[in-house]
Structure formats: C-alpha cells, structure tokens
Amino acid sequence: MSLDRTKYQELLDARVFEPASITNALISRTRRAKKTTDGNLLILAADHTARGKISLGLDPIAMSDRYTLLDRLTRCLALPEVDGVLASADILEELAFLGALNNKLAIGTMNRGGIIGAKWELDDRLTSYDADHIESMGLDGGKTLIRIDYHDPSVARTIETVAALTTQLADRKLMAMIEPLPYKKSAEGMAILDDSDEALIKVVAIASGLGSSSAYSWLKVPASHRMSEVAGATSLPVLMLGGEPEANSDELFNRWIAGMKEPNVRGLVAGRSLLYPLNGDSE
C-alpha cells in the first residue's frame, strides 16, 4: 500500500509546528529484542542522498523526490523479511514519524562529507550522526564509509576518522558497520570504484583492523564473484551491498545467493537495487 498523502502532509506540518515530535518519534520507537534471530540480516540502504547521490543511470535526479523515497521505504519495511534500514538522521526520523521503524533496526550513517563528484570526494568527513547521538537517539548502530585510493592524501584522514568512530561505537556496544571500498582516479581525475577483486580483498583486510576493538564491527562490501576470498580475508560478519540497479537483476541475485554460502556472510544491505529496480517493482 502506498504512503498515505495525508500522513505525509502531517510530517511536513510537524516539521514546522511540532519539530520535537520528529525526534521523539525516533527515540520512542519500539525496538526489537534481538538484532537477528537467525544470524542473518536484510537491511535497506537509504543514505545515498546525504552525500548527493540522487542519480540513477541517465536520470540525474531519479532519487530526489522525498515522498517517493519514503513511499518505497515504508512499503519495503512492512515486509517481515526486512530487518531494518540504514539512513541519515532526516530519513530515520521521517520513517519513525510515519510508524515504519517499530521493531526494525535503525542504523545511522555517519561520515557523508565525501559529496559525490567533489574534488574532495574521498575526504569522507563526519557530517551526519556521531557516536553520542547514535546512542542517545536509540539507534542500533552506526555506519561509516572508507574509500581507499593509495594516491589521494585525504584518505588518511578518513581512515583515522573511521577507526575512531569504530572504537567509539564498540565502547557503547553498538554495531559499527564499515563499508570499505577500493578507489582510483579516472583519466579525468574523478574518483571511481576499482572493481578488481584483489583490491577489494585488500581493503577488507584493512577495514578489519580498524579501531581499538573489532567485537562489534560488521563489514558492508560489494557482492564479488570471488566472495570466498573476499569474505575469507576477515572473520567479521559480512553484509553484501547491491550497488546500481542492473539490467540483468538475475545475475546480481545469483551473486547474492552464492555469497550467502560463505560462513561469515550474513546477509544484505541493499538500497538502489531493491528500492529503484529497473523493472519499477520495489516489492
């Protein structure tokens, strides 16, 4: 069922007339007793807009409409198979206000400062949640992004930031979800994903050693054709991401299915591939 337009208008009005109700909805939501019952998780990723990622394919503003995004998120979160959502503060508060986060995991994204397309893109600074507010807002964990390009000096600060945040979350016994990605520069000097499996395996090893404790660390990594080696580079729980929607969705689904056979692969954190599939059916 689509998001009620009247309820969406109530959200818009609350932002003007009752702003405290927005944060109170998140703090007072009903939390689930256990993070996972079967050891696996299916999390929706909805933190792309916070770093300016609103395009899909040839459409530069495909994910910009907030009603559409919330409509798709609320419908997917209503499915019992979906465990929760990863998002920035605005989206988590909106979902809570709409009643979509009760008994669902809420993971707050943290360093979104690497605005897509910017010259400083790999300098992923803390611009969303910090560890104190992950805890005080009653969230279940925090997510960090670390994109490693060995020729970009700004990456060093990002590594230091992610390590510190991992420690702070572990001190609070909260999930630290780390997304390590290998990056390189294009011929035009733009930051682009290095899609080699060897590069991915290396950054997985690096991310596993971040922070003063790894007890609460989970990794979020691309679904590789060589998932046994990627997941085998760590003992941490691994969640596979979806990335851009693909014309041949079966190929992506098959990589997910194959990846789930690895002992420490524990599920998915998928956003665009589930919320904005090319066939238009998010359910």
Secondary structure, 3 states (H helix, E strand, C coil): CCCCHHHHHHHHHHHHHCHHHHHHHHHCCCCCCCCCCCCCEEEEEECCHHHCCCCECCECCCCCCHHHHHHHHHHHHCCCCCCEEEECHHHHHHHHHCCCCCCCEEEEECCCCCCCCCCCCCCCCCCCCCHHHHHHCCCCEEEEEEEECCCCCCHHHHHHHHHHHHHHHHHCCCEEEEEEEEEEECCCCCEEECCCHHHHHHHHHHHHCCCCCCCCEEEEEECCCCHHHHHHCCCCCEEEECCCCCCCHHHHHHHHHHHCCCCCEEEEEECHHHHCCCCCCCC
